[in-house]
Amino acid sequence: MKATLLALAVLAATAQAFKDTSPFLVVSSSPLPKLESSTGGLGLSKEVMQSTKDILSRCSSDLYVIFSQPEMAIQDIAFSPFLKSMVEQKKAGNPGVVMREVLGFNGAESMDLVRYIQQKCGAAFSQSLEGNGEEKSVVLKEFPALSGKGEEREMLVGDHDAALQKELQKLPRGKTYTLLFLSTAPPSSLPASPSPMEKEAEKSKSKEKSIIYQPDFDNDVVHMDLKRNLAPPRGDGPFSDQRPLFEQYQFFNPGLFMGLLVGLILIAILSVGISAIGSLRVSYAAFEKEMGPAAQKKAQ
């Protein structure tokens, strides 16, 4: 009986621990290695910090930007367009995006990373993304703690997301960057997850938002140009693919080389044939009828 109660207590503590998690994000203009963790999808604070420092120890970026968001639960990603887009890019296999669900951040990690970057990479500390010059620099931006629940919290997360994207628009062009987004979980007395009734309301609202009109024609080939383009725009933002065109696509593939080679051979054969026909020389007199004495002798 005691063993059963002890097991239930451990399971309850584990469920509460998984509930009190917060999102952690690293975005870089260069490919990033995976964050090592002994717990699979969930990252413990010490392990995530050590893996992050291993990534930052390469000092491969000119600009390091750290955003700190207190009291943000993993469920709040649903109300943050920026974090949702990073989740989609991570699922799509973008090597410059690393995102984890972290347990145990207490808010002091952002300054710890600032000091580490200063010591390891010799970066200068700044509070603005503008006017950092050519030297390496690290910028720290702290947002107010999130509060409330339901629609109030959803609007607050959206406002903070808009402020975050406004700051990202100030990223200077031509510089390599590494962006870190750190957050702490809300206290247990302020749960971020909505009540069951609020969950049902949010589900119905999300279903209404997810319904997108798609015209249905009998002949899709003819009317394909009338369908809505749902692909995300490439844009000119700092997280779009900035590689040159010939690095993104393979233009000269083996099939194209084979076609060009065969075409050159056929053109060479054709040119030889045309030149051979053009080199024939026949006199005009060869087709005239002979009328002289020589022709009469031949006739006899």
BELCOR-V156501 format. One record per residue. N is the residue number from 1. RES is the residue in one letter. PHI is phi in whole degrees, -180 to 180 (* if undefined). Layout:
N;RES;PHI  N;RES;PHI
This chain:
1;M;*  2;K;-65  3;A;-64  4;T;-65  5;L;-63  6;L;-65  7;A;-65  8;L;-64  9;A;-65  10;V;-64  11;L;-64  12;A;-65  13;A;-65  14;T;-65  15;A;-63  16;Q;-65  17;A;-66  18;F;-67  19;K;-71  20;D;-91  21;T;-113  22;S;-139  23;P;-78  24;F;-135  25;L;-136  26;V;-129  27;V;-126  28;S;-138  29;S;-77  30;S;-123  31;P;-59  32;L;-118  33;P;-76  34;K;-75  35;L;-82  36;E;-73  37;S;-154  38;S;-89  39;T;-115  40;G;73  41;G;-70  42;L;-91  43;G;-108  44;L;-79  45;S;-58  46;K;-65  47;E;-67  48;V;-65  49;M;-65  50;Q;-66  51;S;-66  52;T;-66  53;K;-65  54;D;-63  55;I;-67  56;L;-72  57;S;-66  58;R;-73  59;C;53  60;S;-88  61;S;-114  62;D;-87  63;L;-133  64;Y;-118  65;V;-120  66;I;-117  67;F;-108  68;S;-117  69;Q;-126  70;P;-72  71;E;58  72;M;-116  73;A;-89  74;I;-65  75;Q;-70  76;D;-72  77;I;-60  78;A;-62  79;F;-104  80;S;-115  81;P;-59  82;F;-66  83;L;-66  84;K;-63  85;S;-66  86;M;-68  87;V;-63  88;E;-65  89;Q;-67  90;K;-65  91;K;-65  92;A;-76  93;G;90  94;N;-66  95;P;-72  96;G;-94  97;V;-126  98;V;-128  99;M;-135  100;R;-138  101;E;-99  102;V;-112  103;L;-119  104;G;112  105;F;-69  106;N;-119  107;G;103  108;A;-87  109;E;-69  110;S;-64  111;M;-69  112;D;-62  113;L;-69  114;V;-61  115;R;-64  116;Y;-65  117;I;-65  118;Q;-63  119;Q;-74  120;K;-79  121;C;-108  122;G;68  123;A;-82  124;A;-90  125;F;-79  126;S;-145  127;Q;-108  128;S;-137  129;L;-84  130;E;-105  131;G;70  132;N;-93  133;G;71  134;E;-92  135;E;-80  136;K;-67  137;S;-146  138;V;-127  139;V;-119  140;L;-116  141;K;-122  142;E;-114  143;F;-100  144;P;-65  145;A;-67  146;L;-78  147;S;-149  148;G;77  149;K;-155  150;G;71  151;E;-65  152;E;-62  153;R;-69  154;E;-59  155;M;-66  156;L;-68  157;V;-63  158;G;-64  159;D;-65  160;H;-66  161;D;-66  162;A;-63  163;A;-65  164;L;-64  165;Q;-67  166;K;-65  167;E;-68  168;L;-67  169;Q;-68  170;K;-88  171;L;-60  172;P;-70  173;R;-77  174;G;84  175;K;-112  176;T;-79  177;Y;-139  178;T;-136  179;L;-107  180;L;-122  181;F;-118  182;L;-112  183;S;-147  184;T;-113  185;A;-74  186;P;-68  187;P;-64  188;S;-63  189;S;-75  190;L;-126  191;P;-67  192;A;-87  193;S;-76  194;P;-75  195;S;-73  196;P;-57  197;M;-66  198;E;-67  199;K;-63  200;E;-64  201;A;-65  202;E;-67  203;K;-64  204;S;-65  205;K;-67  206;S;-67  207;K;-65  208;E;-65  209;K;-71  210;S;-81  211;I;-76  212;I;-120  213;Y;-68  214;Q;-127  215;P;-65  216;D;-115  217;F;-113  218;D;-70  219;N;-117  220;D;-69  221;V;-68  222;V;-74  223;H;-104  224;M;-64  225;D;-73  226;L;-90  227;K;-76  228;R;-74  229;N;-84  230;L;-96  231;A;-71  232;P;-66  233;P;-68  234;R;-68  235;G;68  236;D;-116  237;G;-70  238;P;-69  239;F;-102  240;S;-78  241;D;-73  242;Q;-99  243;R;-71  244;P;-61  245;L;-63  246;F;-75  247;E;-91  248;Q;-80  249;Y;-126  250;Q;-104  251;F;-86  252;F;-101  253;N;-90  254;P;-59  255;G;-62  256;L;-66  257;F;-62  258;M;-63  259;G;-63  260;L;-64  261;L;-64  262;V;-63  263;G;-62  264;L;-64  265;I;-64  266;L;-65  267;I;-65  268;A;-64  269;I;-63  270;L;-63  271;S;-65  272;V;-64  273;G;-63  274;I;-64  275;S;-66  276;A;-67  277;I;-66  278;G;-71  279;S;-86  280;L;-66  281;R;-126  282;V;-125  283;S;-75  284;Y;-69  285;A;-71  286;A;-64  287;F;-106  288;E;-94  289;K;-81  290;E;-77  291;M;-116  292;G;-85  293;P;-59  294;A;-63  295;A;-69  296;Q;-68  297;K;-63  298;K;-64  299;A;-68  300;Q;-69
